[in-house]
Amino acid sequence: MRDKVIMDAYDVQAFTRYSMGHCRRIIRKIKECNAKQKHQKVTVEEVSEYFGINPDQVRSFFRPTG
């Protein structure tokens, strides 16, 4: 199985347990800081940089166990 590359507000909510509205604001802020347009995607690296954590921690959260 492949590692997670792209994240959206639903993924941020699953990872942080923040409200959906707050997660959408986080995604917008990440796009703004990285000079991305609305249609461009946000990567795991950008989200982990925003939260100040290792990208592997974010990816390991989405890996299936078993």
Secondary structure, 3 states (H helix, E strand, C coil): CCCCCEECHHHHHHHHCCCHHHHHHHHHHHHHHCCCCCCCCEEHHHHHHHHCCCHHHHHHHHCCCC
